[in-house]
Amino acid sequence: MALFLVWHEEGRAIEPELRLTLDRFELRDGLMLVDSPLALSPLYHRIKWALPAGTGLLVAPLADAPKFKLMEAGALNWVRARAA
């Protein structure tokens, strides 16, 4: 599994079917961490197709667990559970 940082425009929702299948943690509206067995390009395209056309999107692999502050409660525990 690999950890990715995913950002998409606020107010644009990912289709519910994909949201249910992603191992994800919502850090803020439009910003999430995703743990996935997929490589960068397949994950990017899967998310892209699940967003409304014209939605800004960024998907980046993370080499290490990120440092963050003032994100949703439970974010650090979610990351630590996947790093073990």
Backbone as a chain_set.jsonl record, in Angstrom:
{"seq": "MALFLVWHEEGRAIEPELRLTLDRFELRDGLMLVDSPLALSPLYHRIKWALPAGTGLLVAPLADAPKFKLMEAGALNWVRARAA", "coords": {"N": [[0.843, -1.182, 0.0], [0.38, 2.297, -0.589], [0.804, 5.67, 0.449], [-1.042, 8.569, -0.267], [-1.476, 12.057, -0.948], [-4.354, 13.843, -1.502], [-6.018, 16.386, -3.172], [-8.909, 18.21, -3.97], [-11.094, 20.568, -5.578], [-12.963, 22.538, -3.308], [-16.356, 21.961, -2.384], [-16.96, 20.281, -4.444], [-17.958, 17.111, -4.85], [-16.731, 13.774, -4.497], [-17.893, 10.912, -6.194], [-20.203, 8.874, -4.4], [-19.866, 6.028, -4.568], [-17.13, 5.598, -5.081], [-16.01, 6.867, -2.866], [-16.711, 5.121, -0.839], [-15.093, 2.944, -1.382], [-12.472, 3.758, -1.176], [-9.631, 3.747, 0.955], [-9.435, 6.091, 3.068], [-8.778, 9.295, 4.625], [-10.36, 12.129, 5.609], [-8.969, 15.185, 5.73], [-9.589, 17.893, 5.609], [-12.198, 19.839, 4.043], [-12.16, 18.772, 0.808], [-9.532, 17.909, 0.978], [-7.542, 15.126, 1.478], [-6.069, 12.115, 2.815], [-5.003, 9.158, 1.274], [-4.758, 5.699, 1.347], [-3.548, 3.334, -0.72], [-3.414, 0.47, -2.922], [-3.017, 1.005, -5.523], [-1.071, 2.431, -8.222], [0.209, 5.757, -8.85], [-0.895, 6.991, -11.294], [-3.213, 5.3, -12.027], [-4.757, 5.662, -9.663], [-5.116, 8.453, -9.628], [-6.65, 8.787, -12.026], [-8.926, 7.256, -11.409], [-10.037, 8.753, -9.315], [-10.358, 11.218, -10.623], [-12.323, 10.592, -12.564], [-14.435, 10.242, -10.882], [-15.206, 12.681, -10.029], [-16.974, 15.794, -10.646], [-16.89, 17.042, -14.03], [-14.251, 19.209, -14.969], [-13.247, 19.81, -12.46], [-10.718, 20.893, -10.265], [-7.799, 19.033, -9.43], [-5.395, 17.289, -7.482], [-3.064, 14.779, -7.01], [-0.722, 13.229, -5.062], [2.041, 11.157, -4.343], [3.24, 10.139, -1.124], [6.302, 9.95, 0.462], [6.911, 9.613, 3.101], [5.188, 9.637, 6.288], [3.05, 12.427, 6.643], [3.54, 15.648, 8.237], [1.313, 17.523, 10.178], [-1.113, 19.992, 11.234], [-3.921, 21.097, 13.057], [-5.891, 19.63, 11.67], [-8.64, 17.383, 10.882], [-9.893, 15.606, 13.706], [-8.293, 12.621, 14.741], [-6.638, 12.174, 12.608], [-3.816, 11.774, 12.881], [-3.753, 9.294, 14.223], [-4.895, 7.672, 12.23], [-2.919, 7.784, 10.223], [-0.726, 6.696, 11.606], [-1.646, 4.082, 12.064], [-1.447, 2.981, 9.56], [1.21, 3.074, 9.046], [2.393, 1.165, 10.531]], "CA": [[0.0, 0.0, 0.0], [1.105, 3.565, -0.649], [0.063, 6.806, 0.981], [-1.156, 9.683, -1.211], [-2.191, 13.269, -0.579], [-5.311, 14.162, -2.567], [-6.76, 17.636, -3.043], [-9.807, 18.596, -5.065], [-11.793, 21.816, -5.286], [-14.021, 22.483, -2.301], [-17.704, 22.018, -2.913], [-17.105, 19.275, -5.492], [-17.93, 15.824, -4.142], [-16.388, 12.527, -5.187], [-19.06, 10.023, -6.231], [-20.281, 8.031, -3.196], [-19.373, 4.668, -4.787], [-15.677, 5.6, -4.911], [-15.717, 7.238, -1.475], [-16.861, 3.924, -0.012], [-14.051, 1.961, -1.664], [-11.149, 4.295, -0.86], [-9.159, 3.793, 2.337], [-9.119, 7.512, 3.075], [-9.05, 10.108, 5.804], [-10.649, 13.508, 5.218], [-8.261, 16.141, 6.578], [-10.4, 19.106, 5.483], [-13.037, 19.763, 2.854], [-11.38, 18.724, -0.418], [-8.165, 17.461, 1.225], [-7.561, 13.839, 2.161], [-5.006, 11.13, 2.673], [-5.522, 7.902, 0.733], [-3.854, 4.55, 1.364], [-4.04, 2.573, -1.868], [-2.493, -0.425, -3.617], [-2.868, 1.492, -6.897], [-0.007, 3.371, -8.54], [-0.25, 7.147, -8.952], [-1.769, 7.279, -12.437], [-4.539, 4.691, -11.901], [-5.511, 6.3, -8.576], [-5.496, 9.786, -10.127], [-7.744, 8.68, -12.997], [-10.126, 6.774, -10.725], [-10.617, 9.896, -8.597], [-10.757, 12.201, -11.642], [-13.586, 10.171, -13.17], [-15.486, 10.268, -9.862], [-15.482, 14.09, -9.732], [-17.608, 16.496, -11.765], [-15.975, 17.538, -15.064], [-13.714, 20.541, -14.742], [-12.834, 19.979, -11.065], [-9.286, 20.873, -10.013], [-7.412, 17.82, -8.711], [-3.98, 17.0, -7.283], [-2.792, 13.513, -6.318], [0.726, 13.131, -4.918], [2.496, 10.108, -3.425], [4.007, 10.602, 0.022], [7.376, 9.021, 0.806], [6.828, 9.439, 4.545], [3.973, 10.175, 6.906], [3.126, 13.88, 6.666], [3.364, 16.404, 9.47], [0.179, 18.408, 9.981], [-1.646, 20.658, 12.414], [-5.296, 21.599, 12.933], [-6.701, 18.848, 10.738], [-9.715, 16.671, 11.571], [-9.492, 14.716, 14.801], [-8.047, 11.237, 14.355], [-5.747, 12.088, 11.443], [-2.542, 11.177, 13.256], [-3.994, 7.872, 14.487], [-5.126, 7.013, 10.947], [-1.614, 7.643, 9.572], [0.093, 5.754, 12.384], [-2.172, 2.722, 11.879], [-1.009, 2.492, 8.264], [2.676, 3.045, 9.025], [2.846, 0.007, 11.315]], "C": [[0.885, 1.241, 0.0], [0.191, 4.685, -0.162], [0.121, 7.956, -0.013], [-1.865, 10.853, -0.544], [-3.069, 13.63, -1.763], [-6.025, 15.463, -2.227], [-7.677, 17.77, -4.242], [-10.572, 19.829, -4.622], [-12.886, 21.608, -4.251], [-15.377, 22.605, -2.982], [-17.962, 21.038, -4.047], [-16.946, 17.92, -4.836], [-17.512, 14.682, -5.059], [-17.612, 11.625, -5.12], [-19.043, 9.082, -5.029], [-19.716, 6.623, -3.383], [-17.858, 4.602, -4.571], [-15.307, 5.937, -3.474], [-15.787, 6.017, -0.564], [-15.73, 2.929, -0.22], [-12.648, 2.454, -1.331], [-10.856, 4.162, 0.628], [-8.627, 5.212, 2.503], [-9.385, 8.141, 4.434], [-9.206, 11.54, 5.332], [-9.979, 14.46, 6.202], [-9.026, 17.453, 6.696], [-11.276, 18.918, 4.249], [-12.142, 19.821, 1.612], [-9.956, 18.239, -0.255], [-8.203, 16.155, 2.0], [-6.275, 13.069, 1.935], [-5.665, 9.853, 2.175], [-4.426, 6.854, 0.82], [-4.374, 3.604, 0.29], [-2.982, 1.627, -2.422], [-2.238, 0.036, -5.057], [-1.641, 2.389, -7.034], [-0.629, 4.757, -8.738], [-1.251, 7.371, -10.083], [-3.139, 6.599, -12.34], [-5.387, 5.32, -10.788], [-6.004, 7.672, -9.012], [-6.702, 9.692, -11.062], [-9.035, 8.174, -12.349], [-10.821, 7.924, -9.988], [-11.136, 10.942, -9.581], [-12.12, 11.859, -12.237], [-14.745, 10.202, -12.179], [-15.824, 11.691, -9.417], [-16.223, 14.719, -10.901], [-16.559, 17.014, -12.754], [-15.514, 18.95, -14.715], [-13.258, 20.818, -13.313], [-11.315, 19.926, -10.962], [-8.93, 19.683, -9.132], [-5.901, 17.728, -8.633], [-3.885, 15.696, -6.515], [-1.279, 13.357, -6.278], [1.084, 12.008, -3.956], [3.327, 10.729, -2.301], [5.052, 9.545, 0.371], [7.356, 8.68, 2.288], [5.49, 9.958, 5.041], [4.094, 11.695, 6.979], [3.06, 14.436, 8.084], [2.188, 17.347, 9.2], [-0.305, 18.945, 11.315], [-3.048, 21.16, 12.087], [-6.088, 20.926, 11.816], [-7.785, 18.133, 11.549], [-9.159, 15.734, 12.635], [-9.335, 13.288, 14.289], [-7.072, 11.073, 13.206], [-4.433, 11.397, 11.786], [-2.688, 9.682, 13.54], [-4.194, 7.096, 13.192], [-3.795, 6.768, 10.244], [-0.765, 6.614, 10.298], [-0.358, 4.307, 12.185], [-1.707, 2.132, 10.542], [0.503, 2.401, 8.158], [3.219, 1.812, 9.739], [2.996, -1.238, 10.469]], "O": [[1.998, 1.227, 0.526], [-1.026, 4.644, -0.341], [1.185, 8.285, -0.538], [-2.734, 10.671, 0.308], [-2.592, 13.715, -2.894], [-6.568, 15.62, -1.133], [-7.291, 17.485, -5.376], [-10.684, 20.101, -3.426], [-13.638, 20.635, -4.307], [-15.522, 23.262, -4.013], [-19.079, 20.974, -4.561], [-15.874, 17.618, -4.31], [-17.885, 14.631, -6.231], [-18.294, 11.581, -4.096], [-17.992, 8.55, -4.673], [-19.14, 6.072, -2.445], [-17.359, 3.662, -3.951], [-14.379, 5.345, -2.923], [-15.004, 5.899, 0.379], [-15.434, 2.143, 0.68], [-11.725, 1.648, -1.214], [-11.719, 4.429, 1.464], [-7.494, 5.5, 2.119], [-10.11, 7.599, 5.268], [-8.295, 12.104, 4.725], [-10.372, 14.536, 7.366], [-9.092, 18.046, 7.772], [-11.113, 17.952, 3.503], [-11.446, 20.813, 1.395], [-9.224, 18.158, -1.241], [-8.823, 16.079, 3.061], [-5.511, 13.333, 1.006], [-6.765, 9.508, 2.608], [-3.292, 7.101, 0.41], [-5.506, 3.126, 0.373], [-1.791, 1.939, -2.397], [-1.347, -0.483, -5.728], [-1.223, 3.03, -6.069], [-1.851, 4.897, -8.787], [-2.342, 7.889, -9.847], [-4.151, 7.266, -12.554], [-6.596, 5.491, -10.951], [-7.165, 8.018, -8.796], [-7.669, 10.437, -10.903], [-10.123, 8.623, -12.71], [-12.044, 8.049, -10.034], [-12.224, 11.487, -9.396], [-12.97, 12.735, -12.394], [-15.907, 10.189, -12.584], [-16.645, 11.878, -8.519], [-16.117, 14.239, -12.03], [-15.458, 17.384, -12.348], [-16.291, 19.772, -14.23], [-12.916, 21.955, -12.99], [-10.688, 19.017, -11.508], [-9.662, 19.355, -8.199], [-5.202, 18.047, -9.595], [-4.545, 15.522, -5.491], [-0.623, 13.352, -7.32], [0.504, 11.908, -2.874], [4.027, 11.721, -2.508], [4.716, 8.375, 0.555], [7.742, 7.58, 2.681], [4.756, 10.627, 4.314], [5.154, 12.201, 7.348], [2.584, 13.774, 9.006], [2.082, 17.907, 8.108], [0.042, 18.429, 12.378], [-3.317, 21.595, 10.967], [-6.858, 21.576, 11.107], [-7.836, 18.27, 12.771], [-8.088, 15.15, 12.473], [-10.149, 12.809, 13.5], [-6.712, 9.948, 12.859], [-3.987, 10.521, 11.045], [-1.835, 8.89, 13.138], [-3.708, 5.971, 13.07], [-3.559, 5.676, 9.726], [-0.152, 5.754, 9.665], [0.477, 3.403, 12.143], [-1.588, 0.913, 10.413], [1.022, 1.722, 7.272], [4.384, 1.457, 9.563], [3.368, -2.293, 10.983]]}, "num_chains": 1, "name": "protein.A"}
